[in-house]
Amino acid sequence: MSTTTRSGSEWLTSWDPEDEDNWDKKLAWATLWITTFTLTMCFITWFLPSAIIPQLNAIGYEFTKSQLYWMASMPGLAAGLLRLLWMVVPPILGTRKMVTLTTLLLIFPLLGWGVRVIEPTAPYWELMVLSFLAGIGGGAFSGFMPSTSYFFPKRLQGVALGLQGGLGNFGVSIVQLLTPWLIGFSMLAFLGNSQTLVQAGKENREVWYQNAAFVWIPIIILGAILAWTMLKSVPIKANIRQQFDIFKNQDTWWMTLLYIMTFGTFSGLAAQFGLLMSNLYGAGNPDIVTGTGASARMLVEGYQLPVPAAFVFLGPLVGAGARVLFSPLTDRMGGAIWTLISGIGLVISISFTMTALVPDTSSSAALSAGFARFLWGMLAIFLFSGIGNASTFKQMPMIFERRQAGGVIGWTAAIAAFGPFIFGVGLAFVGVTVFYGIGVVWAIMCIGITWWRYARPGAAKPS
């Protein structure tokens, strides 16, 4: 590994993870746990809008279905753009400064969302800006993951990056699971008034949506303090021009396509899951519910509307869990074979889910059966995308030399982070069924790339 001497107590010297004599195992794992904790806070911030946006109309706002899709897509657009910046930051700032400053930046979108849900008076453009700022949390991934890779030998990078990525991804489930619970308490009522949650077929409910944002701010401050006081930095020698030489390597582009299939799917569906469920099988479907607010009326007798908040956390939970659990298997068996399995699984699970994308509103039984197919299909998609997230991050350190591997991890993560934006735009413009069909075609293409380039006997880059 190419290093350069830098002054200051934060910079390590004689650091080579491949040499046991020049590798501090304890420091490496401590770095992993601290940065994973702060990365989880980043994902919580990134996906906070996805937990709030589906209920904005229920607490007094009046946005169209298309406006809500666009709003939910903004964190993905921001994350993709910001990851292009964060991918070149680790060798320049070092781990300690990068993690500390990034963590503190999360306070701004959280504060903004907490203030603007107290009263339904914010203009659409302002909520769009707040959604975009939440993407800071997504942008951090392309800095945190390459930075962590500097601390571990290649033989452990599948486990280390799988743990960091997977546990960080749990932030999506955490914010979507806890938000419905947090808003039910008046513990932060002194910071604002309550709201009235109005839902079809249910009694009105007093809630405090600002809790969903404000509660994370003290934890984020703690994370920044831990990062500043306990982290060190590896002095990697790589200026911006040197980092961009990854684009001369064809495997950078092949791995980008594969990571779009895996993490692009995971992040895109995680951001849109609640809206998608509501618009297909919930109050957002005009064939099931007519009217809004207090005038909402059920059209299908006997059908129980699903509460998106009760289900949406399951998808990211399954995907993040798969990333953690399958990472050791990628170290043992190689990443390419599991990327191949991921692609095949995605083709099957997306195709199965497509059978439930046009709800049968002829009866409550038909609707309930369709919803069950939709839910199980979505969970299968999250499972196989999570497996692919683990396997691709095992492949990249094996395909590229250490300095390039960090850049490729950052680049592929940056492009795949556009997932929520691409999914939001796709669902709004081409419709759900067509967009899922595109997903099947993309996965088939990635299966072919994986087999030919990485998995078959005699492949050019077995990984």
Secondary structure as UniProt FT lines:
FT   TURN            9..10
FT   TURN            17..18
FT   HELIX           20..22
FT   HELIX           25..52
FT   HELIX           53..55
FT   HELIX           57..59
FT   HELIX           65..86
FT   TURN            87..88
FT   HELIX           90..93
FT   HELIX           95..105
FT   HELIX           107..116
FT   TURN            120..121
FT   HELIX           124..134
FT   HELIX           136..139
FT   HELIX           141..149
FT   TURN            150..151
FT   HELIX           154..182
FT   TURN            183..184
FT   TURN            187..188
FT   HELIX           189..191
FT   STRAND          195..197
FT   TURN            200..201
FT   STRAND          205..207
FT   TURN            209..210
FT   HELIX           211..214
FT   TURN            215..216
FT   HELIX           217..230
FT   HELIX           240..243
FT   HELIX           244..248
FT   HELIX           250..259
FT   HELIX           260..264
FT   HELIX           265..281
FT   TURN            283..284
FT   TURN            286..288
FT   STRAND          289..290
FT   HELIX           293..295
FT   STRAND          297..298
FT   TURN            301..302
FT   HELIX           308..310
FT   TURN            311..313
FT   HELIX           314..333
FT   HELIX           335..354
FT   TURN            355..356
FT   TURN            361..362
FT   HELIX           364..399
FT   HELIX           402..416
FT   TURN            417..418
FT   HELIX           419..429
FT   HELIX           432..450
FT   HELIX           451..455
FT   TURN            457..458
//
